[in-house]
């Protein structure tokens, strides 16, 4: 029995020495992930609008005519027409050669990007753009001027959520957390997930409220920006 005990002790010492020589952390630890999210109203929005020529009583209405009517609608809705960007959807050289040969048979299309702010009424604008020559409208970008600050706040709350989680987990095991050994930000695959689809693994430990005054400069009648982060923290166990 003494020989067996001595053998186990020597073996344990050998394993410990090997772990130390290889730089393996032999301390007891627990690793948890905390998450938090915030819903932020955008104060700047970009719309992508696709314009297309169409047939009117057997006659093609061309883009230059459509563009004039389009600009009138933008000015009516107090949209800054200086900052808009026109992007031809088919700018490749091969397309233009093909289009020139068949220009009377095809309806030319182009894409326009416009910026909206808190003074813009997006519902009124979309209503005015309910025209035959508008092929599609989509929100290409939504942003908030204070988004960096809000990301920081959400990350802090995620770290706090991790601390709270480790406290009650170790309490259930009659243990206590020690010093923080490591902190890691976990990349989010889709940080701005849809409002109506919330998979179980995307439910956050903490919900952070955006400042109340933020809605003053917000673009109304659009989806909120979802800011969500996960922080993985490694704690020593005392």
N, C-alpha and C positions, 0 to 999 in steps of 0.2 A: 504494500500500500504506500509506504514511504517512497519507494522507487518510482511508483506510478505518479505520485504527487510531485516529486522532484522533476520527473520527465515533463509533466504538464506545465510546471512553472518555467522550466528552461525553454520549452516550446513557445510559451506565451511571450517570454522575454525576447526570443529570437524573432517572432512575428512583429513585436513592437519595435525592435531595433531595425528590422527591414523596412517597416512602414516609415519610421523616422528618416532613414537614409534615403528613401525614395520621395520624401517630401509630402507624404500622405497625412492629411489632418486626422488625427485620432481622437479629437475632442468630440464630445456629444454635441449634436446640433439639431436644429429643426429649420426647415425651409418652407416658407408659406408665400402665397401670392395674394396681394390685395388689389382691388380694382375700384375705379370711381368713374363717374361720367357727369357731364354737364350738357344742357341744351342751350345753345346760344343763337339768338336771332341774328341773321345776316344784316349788315348795314351796306353791303354792296353786292350786286347781282349782275351776272352776265348772261344775256340771252343769245342763243344762236337761232337765227331765223333764215329759213331757206326760201328763196324766191324762185319762181319758175314761170316761163312764158306759157301762155295758154291760148286756146282757140276761142274766138268770139265771132259767131256767125260765119264760120269758114275763113276768118282772117286771123292770123297769128298776132297776138299782142306781145310786142317785144320788151326786152328788159329795160330799155331806156325809158319807155312809157311807164312801166311798172315801178321803176326806181323813183320817178318823179312823184307818183302817188304815195309811195312808201315814205319818202322824205316828208311829205305833207302831214302824214299821220304821226310821224315822230315829233315834228314840231308842235303839232296839236297837243301831244301828250307831254310836252316840255322835256323831251329827250335831247341831250347834247349831241347834235349831229356831227360835230367836229371830231369826236372821239370814236366814231363807229369805224369798223373795219370791214371791208368788202373782200371776200375770198372766193375766187372762182373754184367750183368743185372739180372742174375738169381742166387742169392747167397743163397736163402733159402734152408734149409736142405732137405725139402720135394722134392724140384725140383731136387736136385742132386741125390737122390735115384731114382727118376723117370727117369732122364736123363741117369743114368748108365744102367738101364734096357733096354733103347731104344736108346742108344748112336749112333748107326749106322743109325738111321732113322731121326735124328734131326740135324739141323745145329746150332751149338753153336754161341752165339753172345756176344760181350762185348763192353763196352763204354770206350772211351778214352778222357780225357780232356787235351788240350794243350793251352799254353799261347802265344799270339802274341804281338809284339810291333811295333814301327815305322819302324824297319828294315825288317819287314815281308811283303811279297807281297801276300795278301790273295787270289787274283784272280788266281795267278800262282799256289798257293798251292791247291786250289779247282780244278783247271784244272788237276793237277797231280794226284789228288785223285779220278778222274773219273774212278773208277775201279769197277769191278763186286762185289768185297767183301766189298765195302763201302755201307752200308745200308742207312745212313743219316748223314747230317752235319748241325749243327745249332749253332748260336751264343748264348752261355749260359750266358755270362756276358760281359758287356762293362763298362769301368770305366776311370776316369781321375784323375791323381795324385793331381790335384788342385780343385777337385769337392767341397770340403768343403768351400773354398774361394769363388767359384762361387755361391754356394747356399746362402752365406751371402750377396753377391752383389745383387742377385735377390730379396731377402727379403727386402733389403733396398729400392730398386726401387719400390717394391709393396707398401711399406709404403708411399713413396713419391706420388705414383699414387693415393692412398686414400686421401692424403692431397689435391691434385689438384682437385679431384672429389668433395670433400666437399666444396671447395671454390666456384666453379661455381654453384653448386646446391643451396647454401645459397644466393649467389649473385642474383640468379633468384627470390628469395623470399624476397629480401631486408633485409637479415639477415647476421650475421657475426659469424664465428667460434671462439670459445673461447679455453680454455685449453683442452688438451687430457685427457679423463677420463679413457680410457681402451684401451689396444692393445691386439689383439688375432691372433695367426697364425692359419689359417684354413687348416685342413688336406686335402691333395689332394688324391682322390681315385686312380688316375692313373697319376703319375707325369711324366712318360715317354711315352706319347701317340704316336701313329703312325704318321709319317710325312704326309701321304696322307689323314688322317682322322682328321678333326678339327671341332668338334661340336661347335655350336654357343656359348654355355655356357663355352667353354674352350678358347675363344679368350681373350688374355691378354690386359690390359690397357697399358702396356709398354713392348717394346722389348729391351733387353739388349744385346749389342754386346760383344762377347768373344774377348779377346786380340788377336791382329793380329798374334803375334808370336807363338800362340798356335798350329797352323797347322804344325809347323816344326817337332814336336814330335808325330804327330797324326798318327794313323793307317789309311791308305787310303782305299777308296772304301767300307766304311761301313757307316751305318746310324749314324747321330749325336745324342748325348745324349741331350734330352730335359729336361731342369731344369725349373720348373714352380712352383710359390708359390702365395698364396693369403693371405693378411693381412687385418683383420677387425679392424677398429679403431672407437672409440666412442669419439665424440667431444661435448663439451658443446656449447650451443648457447648463445651468449652475449645478 
